[in-house]
Amino acid sequence: MVINFKNELNMMKRVKILPALLMVIALSIFSSCEEFGFPVDESYKRLFSPVTFASENITATSADLTLSKVPGADTYVIEFSEDSLQYSTIVRTLTLKADTLSYVSGSTSVYLVRVGELKGATRYSARLKAISSTNETPESKWDLLTFVTRSEQIFKNVLSSEKTDYSVVLRWDAAGAGVTHIVVTNTIDNTTKREDLTAADKAASMKLVEGLTGATTYTAEIYNNDNKRGTITFRTNESVPSEGKVIRLTGTENLNELLAAESGDITLVMPAGSLFEASWLDPSSGNTSNTLPLSDNITKLTFWGVEGDVKAKLHATSIKLGAGITELRFKNIEYYGKASTADYVLNENTTRAITHISFEDCEVHTVRGVVRMQNDANMTTLEKVLIKNTIIHDIGNYGITHTGAANTKLMDLEISESTFYNITDPMCNMKNIAASVVIDQCTFYNAFGNGRYFLQFNASFLPEKLQVSNCIFGQMNATVFDGTQTMRASNPKITTAFVENSYQTTDFFVHTGYPMTGIIEYAGTAADLFVDPASRNFRIKDPNFGGLTTAGDPRWR
């Protein structure tokens, strides 16, 4: 290989000259800059705005704000308004020192600021700027965001024991609950009632609101000035009858002594969950009696159970009517005896003035019969017996109504929206003409024993109006379910259709000689139709059942 040293020497000279030339050019440029002085816009010289400014974890009274760290900033200012990014009125300002802030978990560049004491259901606008306390660099521009807090709910649920037909106790959470007043609105006519909260109300975190209307739905809203902090809806109890004398019991009274001393039209208001037991010393025998005799001077009597989680209870072996009573009403109570082989609600063997008896929203059980008029010398005429929205079970061999004595009458029997189970004998046993028997929207289970009747008119007549509609008959009261034991629909038998939109399960057996004419056969047992009939859950579980929305006691639909 031949090497040309002359060419190499020339190259080395050029390399050494090049840096010198570059230095001369650079000095010329800097000299020119100083000489001409290009203008600089100082308005652009400021701290950067945070790259991140966001809201998360928003509740009714708080929100988490995240903001990224800005180099050179040691203070952050956040202003809040309630005017959707207009900021015409600042309602709150936070000045935050960087060295007091905490980072978002797992980050060293994003701060977390939790803002509390916010209003519920409110749109907030927030703006953020970064500041340097050295004033070497001007503060950043505003960074903006908006968020809406959730609706606040500081009301507690209304307790059934704290509402009546005219009042309610409203309670709210005490912690941090700044409140000024409550507005109660009648949802039927939209009338409002304002209740200003006193210092005592606030200290107790509760308010008694009175002057309400019975059986009415209300909406209550609680405020701190114009900030709504909670909403709750409640329904007042059904209004207690106002006619006659209304006695509001506490649950400690002796009913035997009280009723022996009363006269006229009486309503006994029984607290929810209370228990009244009939007990008195019978001087004629010297024994304790569990009957409930009524004074001859009582003309009308209502046992009224206050609505609540548990019904008021009346425990007696029977109620003995006085000579003057014309109406007896049971409303929202549980009546029960000691045994279904001996006890009754009513078991009268003497002519009485009574004309109307009703059971509404009740439970009746463990008696031999519900309403019985016995003795051929008894000339009592009942104009009407009403049973509505009631559960009756474990009834002995005098059934639901029994006016089978020679001269007693029941003119109008109306039964609706009720459930009957563990009964053996008829819904009615009548010997004299009746104007009307209507049974609608009822559920029956383990009902009517072998050879027993659903409707017993003693082969002597049929009511002027007879209607059985929208009912479900599931499993008869039998010991075997092979069809050898059967119940009977009516006496006398009725061959024309008198049953409408009603169903029987395959374990409810009707004697062919006493048909339930018009009934529809369901292709399954009671266990196939109901959720758990053995445990008294008669909710319909078969979605293809023809009477899904129309048949049976509505409480089970």
GIGIWO-V651196 format. One record per pair of residues at least 6 apart in sequence whose C-alpha atoms are under 6 Angstrom apart, sorted by the first residue. I is the first residue (numbers start at 0). J is the second residue. Records with the same first field share a line. If there is no record, write none. Layout:
I: J ; J
This chain:
45: 136 ; 137 ; 138 ; 139
46: 138 ; 139
47: 139
48: 139 ; 140
49: 67 ; 69
50: 67
51: 66 ; 67
52: 65 ; 66
53: 64 ; 65
54: 63 ; 64
55: 63
56: 62 ; 63
57: 148
58: 148 ; 149
59: 119 ; 148 ; 149 ; 150 ; 151
60: 115 ; 116 ; 117 ; 118 ; 119
61: 114 ; 115 ; 117
62: 113 ; 114
63: 112 ; 113
64: 111 ; 112
65: 110 ; 111
66: 109 ; 110
67: 108 ; 109 ; 110
68: 108 ; 109
72: 129 ; 130 ; 131
73: 97 ; 131
74: 95 ; 96 ; 97 ; 129 ; 130
75: 94 ; 95 ; 128 ; 129 ; 130
76: 93 ; 94 ; 127 ; 128
77: 92 ; 93 ; 126 ; 127
78: 91 ; 92 ; 125 ; 126
79: 89 ; 90 ; 91 ; 124 ; 125
80: 86 ; 88 ; 89 ; 90 ; 123 ; 124
81: 123
83: 124
84: 124
101: 110 ; 111
102: 109 ; 110 ; 111
103: 109 ; 110 ; 111
119: 148 ; 149 ; 150 ; 151
120: 148 ; 149 ; 150
121: 147 ; 148
122: 146 ; 147
123: 145 ; 146
124: 144 ; 145
125: 143 ; 144
126: 141 ; 142 ; 143
127: 141 ; 142
128: 139 ; 140 ; 141
129: 138 ; 139
130: 138
151: 228 ; 229
152: 228 ; 229
153: 171 ; 172 ; 229
154: 170 ; 171 ; 229
155: 170 ; 171
159: 307
161: 167 ; 168
163: 235 ; 236
164: 213 ; 235 ; 236 ; 237 ; 238
165: 209 ; 210 ; 211 ; 212 ; 213
166: 208 ; 209 ; 211
167: 207 ; 208
168: 206 ; 207
169: 205 ; 206
170: 204 ; 205
171: 204
173: 204
177: 223
178: 222 ; 223
179: 196 ; 222 ; 223 ; 224
180: 194 ; 195 ; 196 ; 222
181: 193 ; 194 ; 220 ; 221
182: 192 ; 193 ; 219 ; 220
183: 191 ; 192 ; 218 ; 219
184: 190 ; 191 ; 217 ; 218
185: 217
186: 216 ; 217
200: 206
213: 235 ; 236 ; 237 ; 238
214: 235 ; 236 ; 237
215: 234 ; 235
216: 233 ; 234
217: 232 ; 233
218: 231 ; 232
219: 230 ; 231
220: 229 ; 230
221: 227 ; 228 ; 229
222: 228
243: 264 ; 265
244: 265
245: 266
246: 267 ; 268
247: 268
248: 268 ; 269
250: 273
258: 293
259: 294
262: 296 ; 297
263: 297 ; 298
264: 298 ; 299
265: 300
266: 300 ; 301
267: 302 ; 303
268: 303 ; 304
269: 303 ; 304 ; 305
270: 305
271: 305 ; 307 ; 309 ; 310 ; 311
272: 309 ; 310 ; 311
273: 311
274: 312
275: 313
276: 314
277: 289 ; 290 ; 291 ; 315
278: 288 ; 289
279: 287 ; 288
280: 286 ; 287
281: 287
289: 315 ; 316
290: 315 ; 316 ; 317 ; 318
291: 318 ; 319
292: 318 ; 319
293: 319 ; 320 ; 321
294: 321
295: 321 ; 322 ; 323
296: 323
297: 324
298: 323 ; 324 ; 325
299: 324 ; 325 ; 326
300: 327
301: 327 ; 328 ; 329
302: 329
303: 330
304: 311 ; 330 ; 331 ; 332
310: 332
311: 332
312: 332 ; 333 ; 334
313: 334
314: 334 ; 335 ; 336
315: 336
316: 336 ; 342 ; 343
317: 343 ; 344 ; 345
318: 344 ; 345
322: 351
324: 353
325: 352 ; 353 ; 354
326: 353 ; 355 ; 356
327: 356
328: 356 ; 357
329: 358
330: 359
331: 360 ; 361
332: 361
333: 361 ; 362 ; 363
334: 363
335: 363 ; 364 ; 365
336: 342 ; 365 ; 366
338: 365 ; 366
339: 365 ; 366 ; 367 ; 394 ; 395
340: 367 ; 395
341: 367
342: 366 ; 367
343: 366 ; 367 ; 368 ; 369
344: 369
345: 370 ; 371
346: 371 ; 372
347: 372
348: 373 ; 374 ; 377
349: 377
350: 377 ; 378 ; 379
351: 379
354: 381 ; 382
355: 382 ; 383 ; 384
356: 384
357: 384 ; 385 ; 386
358: 386
359: 386 ; 387 ; 388
360: 388 ; 389
361: 389
362: 389 ; 390 ; 391
363: 391
364: 391 ; 392 ; 393
365: 393 ; 394
366: 394
367: 394 ; 395 ; 396 ; 397
368: 397 ; 398 ; 399
369: 399
370: 400
371: 400 ; 401
372: 402
373: 404
374: 404
375: 404 ; 405 ; 406
378: 406 ; 407
379: 407
380: 407 ; 408
381: 408 ; 409
382: 410 ; 411
383: 411 ; 412
384: 412
385: 413 ; 414
386: 414
387: 414 ; 415 ; 416
388: 416 ; 417
389: 417
390: 417 ; 418
391: 419
392: 419 ; 420 ; 421
393: 421 ; 422
394: 422
396: 424
398: 424 ; 425
399: 426
400: 427
401: 427 ; 428
402: 428 ; 429
403: 428 ; 429 ; 430
408: 431
410: 433 ; 434
411: 434 ; 435
412: 436
413: 437
414: 438
415: 438 ; 439 ; 440
416: 440 ; 441 ; 552
417: 441 ; 552
418: 441 ; 442
419: 443
420: 443 ; 444 ; 445 ; 446
421: 445 ; 446
422: 446
423: 446 ; 447 ; 448
424: 447 ; 451
425: 452 ; 453 ; 454
426: 453 ; 454
427: 454 ; 455
428: 455 ; 456
429: 456
430: 456 ; 457
433: 462
434: 462 ; 463
435: 462 ; 463 ; 464
436: 465
437: 465 ; 466
438: 467
439: 467 ; 468 ; 469
440: 469 ; 470 ; 550 ; 551 ; 552
441: 470 ; 551 ; 552
442: 470 ; 471 ; 551 ; 552
443: 472 ; 473
444: 473 ; 474
445: 474 ; 475 ; 476
446: 475 ; 476
447: 475 ; 476
448: 476 ; 477 ; 486
449: 484 ; 485 ; 486
450: 486
451: 486 ; 487
452: 487 ; 488 ; 489
453: 488 ; 489
454: 489
455: 489 ; 490
456: 490
457: 490
458: 490 ; 491
467: 498
468: 498 ; 499 ; 500 ; 501
469: 500 ; 501 ; 550 ; 551
470: 501 ; 550 ; 551
471: 501 ; 502 ; 503 ; 551
472: 503
473: 503 ; 504 ; 507 ; 525
474: 506 ; 507 ; 525
475: 507
485: 508 ; 509 ; 510
486: 509 ; 510
487: 509 ; 510 ; 513
488: 513 ; 514 ; 515
492: 513
496: 516 ; 517
498: 517 ; 518
501: 518 ; 519
502: 518 ; 519 ; 520
503: 520 ; 521
504: 521 ; 523 ; 524 ; 525
505: 523 ; 524
506: 524
528: 539 ; 540 ; 541
529: 537 ; 538 ; 539 ; 540
530: 536 ; 537 ; 538 ; 540
537: 555
538: 555 ; 556
